[in-house]
Structure formats: C-alpha cells, structure tokens
Amino acid sequence: MKVLLVDGTIVGRKTGAILEQVKMYIQDFQPDMELVILSLADYEHQFVDGRPLGEYNDSMQEIARRFKDADGYIIATPIFQGSIPGVLKNTFDLLHPHTMRYKPVSIVANGGTYQHHLVIENQLKPILDYFRSLVTPNYVYTHSSHFDADNNITSEDVHDRLRELARVFVQYAEMSKHLSKETLDEH
Ligand SMILES: Cc1cc2nc3c(=O)[nH]c(=O)nc-3n(C[C@H](O)[C@H](O)[C@H](O)COP(=O)(O)O)c2cc1C
C-alpha cells in the first residue's frame, strides 16, 4: 500500500517537520506501508483553470499522477489567512474528483493561532468530503509554541496525538482495502 504524505505549502518548515514525525509513527505501526513525501515546494505550479490535464506543465501532471497512484494520504497544511494555502487548494482543484475516493486520509496542520484548528473542520474536511475520502476522525493541529527553534516538536501531548493519528490511519487504510472503489452511482 502506497501512502502519499503531502506537504501542502511552498514556504515554512513546520509543516514538513510534522509530516516527517507522522511518517515515523506510521512506520512503527505498519512497517510494510510505502510512505512517500510529496512536497509542493518541489513543483512548478500553474493556476488550475479547467483545461485538460495534458495541457498543464510536467510538474502539474506529475502531481496529478502521484495523487492518482496513491492508496492513501496524509495532508499537512499550515493555516494562511484563516484558510489553507492557495497552492494546496489549487492542487486539489487539479485532481479528478475520483482520485481520493474511498481512500484513507489524515490531516495534520499548524498555525500561529490556537483557534484556527477550526479551519480544518470548516474548510479542509469539506473538501475531502467532496472527494469522498475516508477521513480519520482525529487530526492533529499544532501551534508554533509546540516547536523548538529547530522545528522539533517539543510537546509530548502532540507526540501522543500523532501516534494515535498514525494508529487510526493504519486501521482506516486496512478498512479501505475491502471497500470497492467502483460505485453504483454515476457521480
Ligand atoms: C501569509 C501567512 C498567513 C498566515 N495566516 C495565519 C492565520 O490566519 N492563522 C494562523 O493561525 N496562522 C497564520 N499564519 C502562520 C502560519 O500558519 C505559520 O507560519 C505556519 O504554521 C508554519 O510556521 P513555519 O512558517 O515556521 O513553518 C500565517 C502565515 C503566513 C506566512
């Protein structure tokens, strides 16, 4: 099973730091899982405007292909202006609506404001619901104060929550194997 760990920003280090940590915890629970990081900072982005996928640059096509080939996802995002970064939304806009259907997804996020964990509830989860993903009931929201100057996570509570996230994600991944990706409806 191949899991794509998506670093959903092109600036900052904390999002990638959480992703590395959750990767280690997933590996602890399921060493056989293939865990691959996709960092949006490594790609040349174009605005998605509805044109056919083949008309985008190679970078955009590769992002779409890597999402399609994955069996599950960890989406990592910082909070920007009370929302997710534009580059992450643009990436979601690029994907065919069936891309993440019935596949497991967990969310990790970080922000400078405690209350902005609600961005996950009110903005990111609805997008993943549109994709009909199997979103785990737990997600982890970190605050800048949970990191030291080198962006290591210093909060034991955050580590516990990341371990629990990894545990549940692995179970959702197992569950998704038995869930047909074929649908009876035409949407
Ligand atoms: C353009 C911009 C907008 C931001 N807006 C918010 C915001 O609305 N709420 C919030 O909690 N943090 C906000 N932040 C803080 C980022 O979420 C924070 O920088 C990020 O979590 C990661 O830190 P890092 O840059 O050290 O990786 C913003 C940061 C930037 C650069």
The ligand as a Tripos MOL2 file, in Angstrom:
@<TRIPOS>MOLECULE
LIG
   31    33     1     0     0
SMALL
NO_CHARGES

@<TRIPOS>ATOM
      1 C1          0.7310   34.5280    4.7030 C.3       1 LIG1
      2 C2          0.5560   33.9110    6.0530 C.ar      1 LIG1
      3 C3         -0.6800   33.9390    6.6500 C.ar      1 LIG1
      4 C4         -0.8800   33.3490    7.8980 C.ar      1 LIG1
      5 N1         -2.1280   33.3330    8.4290 N.ar      1 LIG1
      6 C5         -2.3400   32.6630    9.5770 C.ar      1 LIG1
      7 C6         -3.6470   32.5680   10.0990 C.ar      1 LIG1
      8 O1         -4.6130   33.0940    9.5760 O.2       1 LIG1
      9 N2         -3.8290   31.8420   11.2330 N.ar      1 LIG1
     10 C7         -2.7960   31.2140   11.8710 C.ar      1 LIG1
     11 O2         -3.0330   30.5460   12.8850 O.2       1 LIG1
     12 N3         -1.5340   31.3130   11.4190 N.ar      1 LIG1
     13 C8         -1.2820   32.0160   10.2860 C.ar      1 LIG1
     14 N4         -0.0290   32.0990    9.7880 N.ar      1 LIG1
     15 C9          1.0780   31.4380   10.5000 C.3       1 LIG1
     16 C10         1.3980   30.1320    9.8150 C.3       1 LIG1
     17 O3          0.3600   29.2190    9.9540 O.3       1 LIG1
     18 C11         2.7150   29.5960   10.3700 C.3       1 LIG1
     19 O4          3.7020   30.3890    9.8240 O.3       1 LIG1
     20 C12         2.8690   28.1900    9.9700 C.3       1 LIG1
     21 O5          2.0320   27.4360   10.8090 O.3       1 LIG1
     22 C13         4.1570   27.4970    9.9930 C.3       1 LIG1
     23 O6          5.2230   28.0550   10.5190 O.3       1 LIG1
     24 P1          6.5840   27.9970    9.6910 P.3       1 LIG1
     25 O7          6.4550   29.0970    8.6920 O.co2     1 LIG1
     26 O8          7.6230   28.2380   10.7230 O.co2     1 LIG1
     27 O9          6.6730   26.6740    9.0670 O.co2     1 LIG1
     28 C14         0.2130   32.7300    8.5650 C.ar      1 LIG1
     29 C15         1.4850   32.7350    7.9600 C.ar      1 LIG1
     30 C16         1.6530   33.3070    6.7150 C.ar      1 LIG1
     31 C17         3.0170   33.2710    6.0880 C.3       1 LIG1
@<TRIPOS>BOND
     1     1     2 1
     2     2     3 ar
     3     2    30 ar
     4     3     4 ar
     5     4     5 ar
     6     4    28 ar
     7     5     6 ar
     8     6     7 ar
     9     6    13 1
    10     7     8 2
    11     7     9 ar
    12     9    10 ar
    13    10    11 2
    14    10    12 ar
    15    12    13 ar
    16    13    14 ar
    17    14    15 1
    18    14    28 ar
    19    15    16 1
    20    16    17 1
    21    16    18 1
    22    18    19 1
    23    18    20 1
    24    20    21 1
    25    20    22 1
    26    22    23 1
    27    23    24 1
    28    24    25 2
    29    24    26 1
    30    24    27 1
    31    28    29 ar
    32    29    30 ar
    33    30    31 1
@<TRIPOS>SUBSTRUCTURE
     1 LIG1         1 GROUP 0 **** ****
